[in-house]
Amino acid sequence: MTAWAALVLAAVGISLLILVPGALVLVGAGADRAVALAAGATVTVACAGVAAVALSRLGIPWDARTAGALLVAMGGAGAIAGVLRRRRRTTAAGRHGAGAAGGAAHGRRAVAASIVGAVTAGGVQAGLFAKVTGTPRALLQNTDAMVQLNLIEEIRRSADASTLTAAMPITGGSYPTVWHSFSVFLTPFAGTPFVFNAMVVSLFAVLYPAGMAMLAAAAGGGPAARLSAPWLGLAACWFPGSMLTFNAQASGSFAITLIPAALAAVVLLWREAFNWHSLLLGAVIVLGLAIASPGAGQWAVLVACVLLFVRLLPRVRAAGGAGLRRASMTLGLAVLAALPVLMMPAVPRLMAMGSFPRGEGPLWPRLLTPLLLNDPTVSTWPVATPVLSYLPLSLLGIAGAVLTRRRGDRVLTGALAVTVACVWITILPEGPWWALVGGWWRDYPRYLAVEVICLAATGAIALDVAIAWAQRRLVRAQPGPPARRARAAAIWLVAVVLVAAVCVPNLGTFRQLTARGYVVLVHPPWVTEQEARRMEAVGAGLPEDAVVYGFPQSGAGLIPVLTPANSVHRSWSPTGTWDERFIAEHFDEFGTDPRVCEAVRRIGGTPYYYDDSDIADLERWMYFPGYDQVDLDAGFELVATLDSARLYRVTACD
């Protein structure tokens, strides 16, 4: 229990480090407090991402001291500027005096509703996560998890958190590492699995529900909307279950976590005067999302193009007069706003990422995917989800979108329209339009996760409007006090039952997806619990320069995560230097090809080989054929047995 309490405290601490510095900077710059709170996380992420690249280029280590100094400097400068600005501001006597007490009381109730909604929704998710995983040190063992765990450890060892260079030893290229960069505040005190889990919990149990409450508040929602939005945001399997606790798409999940609060900031900015201040903050928000995950940045650019067109269109029409001149100016604005969109297909990398091979299904049924929030042709793997599971959330959200549109809101409806278009583009046959969703590898579940955010917010508004309408009817009926209280309680009870009916089914799906990622795996485990404990014990006795060879999914890729030693291959595909790629192809040719030992010597260190009899030979042969037929009779000395795995000292190159 103490370990779980420490994990929750760590998750809250990391969340505050992400949120507060940027918020203080914006307060110091004169932003409204609500805008500052909503945009604070993306501003912090933008600053941290840029700073990590700059420090890497300058040779300055990224660790708890330098990262902490950066965040303290940001927060401190913002706080001082905010205090000075407040002192210079003159207060008008009596301004807002009438009704202030009532307004303050209403404001406190609304804030309390936001807090209760975020804490209860996040707390239930965190409780389910703890119950499924069993221990804060549990290892997520699926798809991208090996890369995420190794990135946290690599940043700790190398003190390089740059998106451009930090992942080079693991993936062989650049990788969005800003989420991982915040791990330096925890790695001095805990092991990598604990740190990873704490940061995962910070996403789905703290930042995301808090962002959903901010979005509902920014959209004009009352207590009911603020209470329900965090719950509705967690009512579908795509986030956090599918993306995070099963597929370990940490960077994409980080961006999904930031989007609700970012949208809240844009909603608030939309109501202010359109000037360079709002444009600058909007650009920083887009930058922050792009640094968190390029796919989120691309989505944000598409949304920004639509919103800028909608915002500037009335001005262009007013300035254009009538007739042909007005039409030509409108067309010019449309072309200008669409310019970034038109340029995307010309970017080879976006086209290549958008062409990533994915299972194709029949087109026409799949066009219903945005409405169903589910692919009607494929059950959600590895947990079967009825195709109509999320239709109630979708219908509630559509009703809310109509209401918000009638209120004059353009941000949520614009973001929803763009997201639906992105989902459809992922389904369409191959064409240049695939580049528009290339940032997220044409992966429709990620766009469905964003669509859930929009629909959950508008659905919460619809629920709030329905409750307010029912309460007005109750007042007009003029019942006695006991009857009025009973009917008001009944109204809220119906609302709670409705939200529960929409949200509760996904709690079981989240639990199952988490179990499939941590416990009941969809493949042989990379390491069993016994193997992990033995690996830690044996690794402590290895020489400081120990370098372990082996198929990563055999457990060899987790050696740096659990021990002080290093591994040559730490991701699902062979990457890295020429020597490392050569080893992946030819490691089993020790006795026949002298280039193998030459490569081992150039890589350096004391070589070891890690083998696991539970790993399928076909899987090993497909990705790392050099580890498929290793002859252990000569040139290998058994060091330790770790459950079904064995660790050998490589003596063939001595």
Sequence and secondary structure as in RCSB ss.txt:
>XXXX:A:sequence
MTAWAALVLAAVGISLLILVPGALVLVGAGADRAVALAAGATVTVACAGVAAVALSRLGIPWDARTAGALLVAMG
GAGAIAGVLRRRRRTTAAGRHGAGAAGGAAHGRRAVAASIVGAVTAGGVQAGLFAKVTGTPRALLQNTDAMVQLN
LIEEIRRSADASTLTAAMPITGGSYPTVWHSFSVFLTPFAGTPFVFNAMVVSLFAVLYPAGMAMLAAAAGGGPAA
RLSAPWLGLAACWFPGSMLTFNAQASGSFAITLIPAALAAVVLLWREAFNWHSLLLGAVIVLGLAIASPGAGQWA
VLVACVLLFVRLLPRVRAAGGAGLRRASMTLGLAVLAALPVLMMPAVPRLMAMGSFPRGEGPLWPRLLTPLLLND
PTVSTWPVATPVLSYLPLSLLGIAGAVLTRRRGDRVLTGALAVTVACVWITILPEGPWWALVGGWWRDYPRYLAV
EVICLAATGAIALDVAIAWAQRRLVRAQPGPPARRARAAAIWLVAVVLVAAVCVPNLGTFRQLTARGYVVLVHPP
WVTEQEARRMEAVGAGLPEDAVVYGFPQSGAGLIPVLTPANSVHRSWSPTGTWDERFIAEHFDEFGTDPRVCEAV
RRIGGTPYYYDDSDIADLERWMYFPGYDQVDLDAGFELVATLDSARLYRVTACD
>XXXX:A:secstr
 HHHHHHHHHHHHHHHHHHHHHHHHHHHTT  HHHHHHHHHHHHHHHHHHHHHHHHHHT   SHHHHHHHHHHHH
HHHHHHHHHHHHHS   TTTT TTHHHHHHHHHHHHHHHHHHHHHHHHHHHHHHHHHH STT    STTHHHHHH
HHHHHHHH    TTTTTHHHHSS    HHHHGGGGTTTTS HHHHHHHHHHIIIIIIHHHHHHHHHHHTT  HHH
HHHHHHHTTSSSIIIIIIIIIT  HHHHHHHHHHHHHHHHHHHHHTS  SHHHHHHHHHHHHHHHHH HHHHHHH
HHHHHHHHHHHHHHHHHHHS STHHHHHHHHHHHHHHHHHHHHGGG HHHHHHHT       HHHHTTHHHHTS 
TTS  SSS   TTTTHHHHHHHHHHHHHHHHTT  HHHHHHHHHHHHHHHHHS SSGGGGGGGGGTT HHHHHHH
HHHHHHHHHHHHHHHHHHHHHHHHHHH   HHHHHHHHHHHHHHHHHHHHHHHHHHHHHHHHHHHHHHTS SSS 
SS HHHHHHHHHHHTTS TTEEEES GGGTGGGHHHHSSSEES  SSS  SSHHHHHHHHHGGGTTT HHHHHHH
HHH SEEEEEEETTS HHHHHHH GGGTS  TTSSEEEEEEETTEEEEEE TT 
